[in-house]
């Protein structure tokens, strides 16, 4: 065998050895490295998602107290029970501010409207349409005595207590009341001195008995990772006209 032949044999053997090393060592290791890179990428994605959820949870925990307070304010607009004494107190406060005598309150609606006071506003009618889908209705008739100017300002305040916002929700001051009618007539009792009697028919609302205001939540924020309380069951709203969002405003 010549020297040239020996060189050729050595070269072929070296190439075969390199090929065997590639197949047995390098290729499997490269595959493992690719798999590890894929796992590292997936782990980084999960870490980013977990970090985002943790940040959201911490932000929610920080705002829990204010959100819970907002729910309690909404509970004044639409309480879980009839809360008639609180409604009487609200109306008495409003009538005192307008120098009007709060004469009486009765459950159930009676005819009232047109005689110098006008009908309910569009916002009040819209509130009634939205509220009747999910809330229990409580019709009332309120009677006030006073001068025309004082009664006018009182009626305007009660009617404006429920207002439609630009976003399509309802802003409520105090108890949610939708006014169906208003009526003015001379005061019936002797010695009225030109004073008038104003009658308002309106509807208040309470949450259904199957619905809890806070859904089992408490004033203390839950710890991160704690299970949320199961939501209370409630009647589903009509899909044709979803109820408006009610926002509690400062009492007038």
C-alpha positions in Angstrom: 0.0 0.0 0.0 1.4 3.3 -1.0 1.6 6.4 1.1 -1.2 8.0 -0.9 -3.4 5.0 -0.3 -2.7 5.2 3.5 -3.6 8.9 3.6 -6.9 8.1 1.8 -7.7 5.3 4.3 -6.9 7.6 7.3 -9.0 10.4 5.9 -12.0 8.1 5.3 -11.6 6.6 8.8 -11.5 10.1 10.3 -14.6 11.1 8.4 -16.4 8.0 9.5 -15.4 8.6 13.2 -16.6 12.2 13.0 -19.9 11.0 11.5 -20.3 8.5 14.3 -19.5 11.1 16.9 -22.1 13.4 15.4 -24.8 10.8 15.3 -24.1 9.4 18.8 -23.1 12.5 20.8 -23.6 15.9 19.1 -27.0 15.5 17.5 -28.8 14.2 20.7 -27.2 17.0 22.7 -28.4 19.6 20.2 -31.9 18.1 20.4 -31.8 18.3 24.2 -30.6 21.9 24.0 -33.5 22.8 21.7 -36.0 21.1 24.0 -34.6 23.0 27.0 -34.8 26.3 25.1 -38.4 25.6 24.4 -39.2 24.8 28.0 -37.3 27.9 29.2 -39.4 30.0 26.8 -42.6 28.5 28.0 -41.5 29.0 31.7 -40.7 32.7 30.9 -44.2 33.1 29.4 -45.8 31.5 32.5 -43.7 33.7 34.8 -44.7 36.9 32.9 -48.4 35.8 33.1 -48.1 35.0 36.8 -46.4 38.3 37.4 -49.2 40.2 35.6 -51.9 38.3 37.6 -50.0 39.1 40.8 -49.8 42.8 40.0 -53.6 42.8 39.2 -54.4 41.0 42.4 -52.3 43.5 44.4 -54.0 46.4 42.7 -57.4 44.9 43.3 -56.6 44.3 47.0 -55.4 47.9 47.3 -58.7 49.2 45.9 -60.9 46.7 47.7 -61.8 49.0 50.5 -63.0 51.8 48.2 -64.9 49.3 46.0 -66.6 47.8 49.1 -67.6 51.3 50.3 -69.0 52.1 46.8 -71.2 48.9 47.1 -72.5 50.1 50.4 -73.3 53.5 48.9 -75.3 51.7 46.2 -77.0 49.8 48.9 -78.5 53.1 50.0 -79.9 53.7 46.5 -81.3 50.1 46.2 -81.3 48.5 49.6 -81.8 44.8 50.4 -84.9 45.6 52.5 -87.7 48.3 52.2 -86.0 50.8 54.5 -89.1 53.0 54.7 -87.9 54.9 57.8 -84.7 55.9 55.9 -86.8 57.0 52.9 -89.0 59.1 55.2 -86.0 60.7 56.7 -84.5 61.5 53.3 -87.8 63.1 52.2 -88.2 65.0 55.5 -84.6 66.4 55.1 -85.4 67.5 51.5 -88.7 69.1 52.5 -87.1 71.0 55.5 -84.4 72.4 53.2 -87.2 73.7 50.9 -89.4 75.0 53.7 -92.1 72.5 52.8 -94.3 70.5 55.2 -94.0 66.7 54.6 -97.6 65.8 55.2 -98.0 62.0 54.6 -96.6 58.9 52.9 -98.7 56.0 51.7 -97.8 52.8 49.9 -99.4 52.2 46.6 -99.7 54.6 43.7 -102.6 57.0 43.1 -103.3 59.2 40.1 -101.2 62.4 40.1 -100.0 64.6 37.3 -100.3 67.5 35.1 -101.7 70.2 37.4 -98.9 72.6 37.3 -96.0 70.3 38.0 -95.3 68.2 34.8 -94.7 64.5 34.4 -91.6 62.6 35.3 -88.4 63.3 33.5 -86.9 61.2 30.8 -84.1 60.1 33.2 -86.7 58.9 35.8 -88.7 57.1 33.1 -85.5 55.4 31.9 -84.6 54.4 35.4 -88.0 52.9 35.9 -87.6 50.8 32.7 -84.2 49.5 33.8 -85.0 48.9 37.4 -88.2 46.9 36.9 -86.3 44.1 35.2 -84.2 43.1 38.3 -85.5 45.0 41.4 -88.6 44.7 43.5 -90.9 47.7 43.1 -92.4 49.7 46.0 -94.9 52.3 44.8 -95.5 55.3 47.1 -97.6 58.4 47.3 -96.0 61.4 49.0 -98.0 64.5 50.0 -96.3 67.9 50.8 -97.8 71.3 51.8 -96.2 74.6 50.9 -96.0 77.6 48.6 -95.9 77.1 44.8 -92.3 78.2 44.6 -91.1 75.9 47.5 -93.1 72.9 46.1 -91.7 73.5 42.7 -88.1 73.5 43.9 -88.8 70.4 46.0 -90.3 68.6 43.0 -87.4 69.6 40.9 -84.9 68.3 43.5 -86.6 64.9 43.8 -86.9 64.5 40.0 -83.3 65.5 39.5 -82.1 63.0 42.2 -82.0 60.4 39.4 -80.1 61.6 36.3 -78.9 59.9 33.1 -75.1 60.1 32.7 -73.3 60.5 29.4 -72.1 56.9 29.5 -75.8 55.6 29.7 -75.9 54.8 33.4 -77.9 56.4 36.2 -76.5 58.7 38.8 -78.6 58.5 42.0 -78.5 60.9 45.0 -79.8 59.0 48.1 -82.6 56.5 47.5 -83.4 55.5 43.9 -86.9 56.9 43.2 -88.6 57.0 39.8 -91.3 59.7 39.7 -94.5 58.7 37.8 -96.5 61.9 38.4 -96.9 65.2 40.3 -100.0 67.2 41.2 -100.6 70.6 42.7 -103.9 71.7 44.2 -105.1 74.2 46.8 -104.6 73.1 50.4 -107.8 71.5 51.6 -107.6 72.5 55.3 -109.1 75.7 56.6 -106.8 78.7 56.8 -104.4 77.4 54.2 -103.4 81.0 53.4 -102.9 80.3 49.7 -100.7 77.3 50.3 -100.8 74.3 48.0 -100.8 70.6 48.5 -98.4 68.7 46.2 -98.8 65.0 45.6 -96.1 62.8 44.1 -96.5 59.2 42.9 -93.1 57.5 42.8 -91.6 54.1 42.9 -88.7 53.0 45.2 -86.8 49.7 44.6 -85.2 47.0 46.7 -83.0 44.1 45.8 -84.8 40.7 45.2 -84.9 38.5 48.3 -82.5 36.0 46.6 -79.8 38.6 46.1 -77.3 39.8 48.6 -75.9 43.3 48.4 -72.3 42.3 49.1 -72.4 38.7 47.8 -70.9 37.4 51.1 -68.0 39.9 51.0 -66.7 41.6 54.1 -65.1 44.9 54.7 -61.7 43.2 55.0 -59.9 42.5 51.7 -59.2 38.8 51.1 -55.6 37.6 51.2 -53.9 37.0 47.8 -54.9 33.6 46.5 -57.9 33.2 48.8 -61.0 31.8 47.1 -63.7 34.3 46.2 -67.2 33.9 47.8 -69.7 32.2 45.6 -72.0 34.8 44.0 -75.6 34.9 45.2 -78.2 33.7 42.8 -80.3 36.4 41.2 -83.0 36.5 38.5 -81.5 37.0 35.0 -82.3 40.4 33.4 -84.1 40.5 30.2 -81.7 40.2 27.2 -83.7 42.7 25.2 -82.9 45.7 27.4 -80.1 45.3 29.9 -80.5 47.4 33.1 -78.6 50.7 33.4 -75.6 51.0 35.6 -76.6 52.8 38.9 -74.0 55.0 40.5 -74.5 56.4 43.9 -74.0 60.1 44.2 -73.7 62.4 47.2 -77.0 63.0 48.9 -78.6 66.3 48.0 
